[in-house]
Amino acid sequence: MTTRIEIKTLVMLGCLALSLTACSKLGGGANRFEYGGVYFSGNAKAVKGDRASFVATAKPVSASLDGAIEAARYEGVKYCIKYLGTSNIAWQVGPDTPKEQLVVEKNGLTFRGTCVE
């Protein structure tokens, strides 16, 4: 009899998890950042072979360079907290890089950094 109760509990927990996942997708997604009323999409990924180092991207730069900079910074901080538990970042190319030195390709901005523990 306890097996039947355990199965019901697992099914209910599974349904709850699926419904929460659906809510986050409908709510705009986890990789959207709002700046000045404009939404920016972004992402951060590890550099191959080094989990502490990452590349963070954000777009559309054409909507606002400042907004894209903040969105890429946000993605980098989110990445470091998730994988290393810190928000400290040593930026190779980042929010403090002079705007005229930032590389914009295909309406996207790319930052490079390393999470510092």
N, C-alpha and C positions, 0 to 999 in steps of 0.2 A: 504494500500500500504506500510506503514512503517513496518508492520509485515513481509511482504515478504523480505524486505531489511534486517531486523534484523535476519531473519532465514538464509539468504545467508551469512551474516557476521559471524554468529555462526558456520555455516558449514565450512566456510573458516578457521576460527580460530581453529576449531577442527582438520582439515586436517593438518594445520601447526604444531599444537602440536604433532600429531602423527608422522609427518615426522621428527621432532626434536628428538623425543624419539627413533626412528629407527636409526638415525645418531649416537646417543650416544652408542647404542648397537653395531653397526658395528665398531665403533671407538675403541673398546677394553673394554668398560665397565667402570663404575665409581669406581669399587673396584679393580683396578689394579694399581700397583705402580712399577716404574722402578728404579732399582738401579744397577749401573755398567753394564748396557746392559741386565740385567735379569729382567723379570717381576714377581712380587709377587702378589698373590691374598690376600685380607684381608677383614675384616669386624669388626664392633663394634656394640655391643648390650647392652641395658640397663640391669642392674641387677634388677631382679624382685622387684617391690615395691619402687625403688629409681632411678628416671631418671638421677640424677647427677652421679651415679656410673655406670660403664660400664666394659665390658670385650672386649678387642680388640685382634684379631687373625691375623696371617699372615703365609703364606707358599709359597714355599717350603724352609725349613731351610737348606736342603741339598745343595741347590744352593749357599747360602751365609747366614751365621748367621747374619752378619752385615746388609745385605739387608733385612732380615726378621725383624730385630729389627727396622730398619727405617720404614718399611712398617706398622708394628703394631703401632709405634708411630704416623705415619701419620693418620691411621684409628682412633686412640683415639682423636687426635686434630680435625679431621674432625667431629667426633661425637659431641664433646663439642661445637664446633662453631655452628653446626646445631641445637642442642637442647637447649643450654644455652647461646649462643652468646659469649663464651669465649674460649680462647685457653690455659688457665691456668689449669694445671692438677696436682693433688697430686697423684703420682703413688704409689700403694702398691707393685706391681711388674711391672717394666717398663724398659725404656732404660738405666737407671742408675744402675739397678740391675747387680751385677757381672755376667759375662757370664756363669760361672760354676754353678750358682744358678738358672739359667733360666730352666723352665720345657719345654721340647720339646716332644710332643706326636704326632704320626702319621705324622711326617714331618712338624708339625705346632708349632708355638710359640704363647703363650697366655700371654697377659698383663692384669692387673687390675688397674683401676684408678678411681678417682673422679674429676669431673669438678669443679673448684673453681671459684666462681663469685666474 
